[in-house]
Amino acid sequence: MSNRTPLSPARRATAGGLTVAAAGIAILYVAGIAMPVVPPGLVLLVVGAILVGTVRRRWALAVGLLVGLAEVMGFFASGSAAALTDLTSVSVLAGTWIRLLGLVVAIAAGVWAMREAVPAAAAAGDEI
């Protein structure tokens, strides 16, 4: 039996959102969207999800939130948002929506998790 406390719902949702966004990028890669052999966004999202899910520190939550924010900014700056309504390829449409929805969940849950972590740290006497 493990004595580790389970992940909070906010932390699980943050890691899950990052993972879903990474799956969206993988779908886009398989659909033939031009990107590097190892897409940096995919790597960042997977590493962020692993950190949020395994490292029980506030900085890991901050990294996950920052990765989500950077990816959503890149999503809109790169023009990927145009694929949200492009019906010429179902796989590109699906991958784009999955990526965006994962990012929205990751960011919202990341903010929620950070808000939970600060009062918990203050109560425990940790540095904020």
N, C-alpha and C positions, 0 to 999 in steps of 0.2 A: 504494500500500500504506500502510495506516495504522500509525502507531507507538503508538497507544493500546492499552493492555492491555485484554483483554476483561473483561466484568463477571464477578465471581465467581458461582458457582452460588447462593450465599446471597443476593446482591444481586438476581440475576435472579428468584429465587423470591419475594423480597419484593415487587418491582415487579409480578411476575405475579399474586401473591395479591391485591394492591391492585386490579389491573385486573380480575380475576375478580369481586371483591366489587363493584366499580363496575358490571360487567355485570349482576350480580344486582339491583342497585338499578334499573338501566335496565329489566330485565324486569318488576320490580314496578311501575314507572311505566307501562309499556305495558299491564300487566294491570289498571290502573285503581285502584291503591292511592292513596289521598289523600296528596298531597305537594305542595310548592311547584312552580311551573313549572320552576324550576331547583333540583333537590334539592341542598341543601348537602352532604350526605354524598357524593353522586356527584362533586361538584366537588372536595371534599377528597381523595377516593380517587384521582381522576385526577391532580390536582396532585402528590399524594404519590408516585404511581407514576412520574410524569415526573421528579420530583426524584431519586428513588432510582436511576432508570435512566440519568440524564444527568449528575448532579453527583457527582463522585468525592471527596466529603468525608464524614467521619463524621457531621456534623450533618445531612446529607441522609438518611442511614440512620436517625438519631434521629427526624427528622420523619416518615418513613415508618412507623416503629414506633409513634410516638405517634398518628398518624392511625388506624392499625389498632386500637390499644387504645381510642381514643375512640369509634370506630365500633362496636366490640363492646360497649362499655359502653352506648352509645345503643341498640343492638340489643335488649339485655335490658331496659333501663330503659323503653323505649317500648312494651314488650309485644309486639314483633315475633316473639319466640320462640314465641308461641302458634301462629303460622302454620306452624311446623315439622311439626305433626301434623294440620293442617286440610286435609282431602281435598276440600273443596268446590270449589276452583279449582286445577287442575294448574299453571297458570302462576304463581300466587302461591306455591304449594308449591315449585316449581322455583326461582323467583327467590329465595325465602327461603333455601333450602338452598345455592344457589350463592353468595349473599352471605356466609352464615356460613362456608362452607368456604374461600372466598377470604380472609376475615379470619383464620381459624385458620392458614392457610398463611402469610399475610403476617406475622402476629405471631411464629410459630415461626421463620420464616426471618429476620425482622428481628433477633430475639435472636441467632440464629446469626451473622448478618452483623456485628452489633455486637461479638460476642465475637471474631470474626476481625479486625476493624478495629483494636481496641485493641492487641493484640500487634504487629500490622504497623506501626502508628504508632510504638510504642515502639522497635521495631527500627530504624526510619528516623530516629529522633531528633525526631519531631514532638511537640508538646505533647499531653498526654492530658487 
